[in-house]
Amino acid sequence: MGTAKIILAAAAATTVLASSAFADDMTGTVTSINRLNNTISIQQTQKGTVGGSAGGAGALQQFKAKDAAMLDAVHAGDRVTYSATDADGAGTLTTLKKQ
């Protein structure tokens, strides 16, 4: 019985963490852009945590752009605000704004 509770708790925690990875209004730094494949890699800015610094680097994520024109205004090294959805296990960028 104890093992089942641990497994269920771990599954719930994974679900919460996965859904927060694609929350609205995330910020980060563009690390690379592939305009041929309409993909962009963004180093997410880590949110402030207890005992941590607010300026640390978070996870590197790769997204497919919903519209290729979204990538025209940004370059590697730009700080951006963005939002994304998770479609079929792949992140799709829905908004992208250069800061």
Secondary structure, DSSP 8 states (H G I E B T S, - for coil): -HHHHHHHHHHHHHHHHHHHTT-SSEEEEEEEEETTTTEEEEEEE----TTS-TT-EEEEEEEEESSGGGGGG--TT-EEEEEEEEETTEEEEEEEEE-
